[in-house]
Amino acid sequence: MLSRADITEVDDPVIETFLGLLAHDIANHPERLQAVDAGFVMRIQSLVNGTEVDLVPALSEGDK
């Protein structure tokens, strides 16, 4: 079953916890950060080339 998620202003505790974990790790181990090189970006772009996703249209009743 697929349905469009309601966008709310409520903070998600799972996301907040995950972002806190990332912030803590970056602060304590900045040497682990790596730049994304152009070759990697080109590889990703080649994998999705021509793919279009439209997230705006409403789901039909049959898709719920």
C-alpha positions in Angstrom: 0.0 0.0 0.0 1.4 3.4 -1.0 0.1 6.7 0.2 1.4 10.2 0.2 2.9 11.3 3.6 1.4 14.3 5.3 3.9 17.1 5.7 3.8 18.4 9.2 5.9 20.8 11.2 6.3 18.2 13.9 9.9 17.2 14.6 10.7 13.5 13.9 12.6 12.1 16.9 14.2 9.4 14.8 15.6 12.0 12.3 16.6 14.3 15.1 18.5 11.4 16.8 20.2 10.4 13.5 21.2 14.0 12.8 22.6 14.3 16.3 24.7 11.2 15.8 26.1 12.6 12.5 26.9 15.9 14.1 28.6 14.2 17.0 30.6 12.0 14.7 31.7 14.8 12.4 32.7 17.0 15.4 34.8 14.1 17.0 36.2 12.6 13.8 36.5 15.3 11.0 39.2 13.2 9.4 36.6 10.7 8.3 34.9 13.2 6.0 35.6 12.7 2.3 34.9 14.8 -0.7 32.7 13.5 -3.4 34.7 13.4 -6.6 33.5 14.3 -10.1 33.9 10.7 -11.2 31.4 9.4 -8.6 28.9 12.1 -9.5 29.2 11.2 -13.2 28.6 7.5 -12.3 25.5 8.3 -10.3 24.2 10.5 -13.0 24.7 7.8 -15.6 22.6 5.4 -13.5 19.6 7.7 -13.4 20.0 9.4 -16.8 16.6 9.8 -18.4 14.7 8.8 -15.2 11.9 11.2 -14.4 10.0 11.2 -11.1 7.0 13.4 -10.5 6.1 13.6 -6.8 3.4 16.2 -7.3 0.3 14.3 -8.6 -2.1 12.8 -6.1 -2.4 9.0 -5.9 -5.6 7.7 -7.3 -8.0 5.8 -5.0 -7.0 2.5 -6.6 -3.4 3.1 -5.6 -4.0 3.5 -1.9 
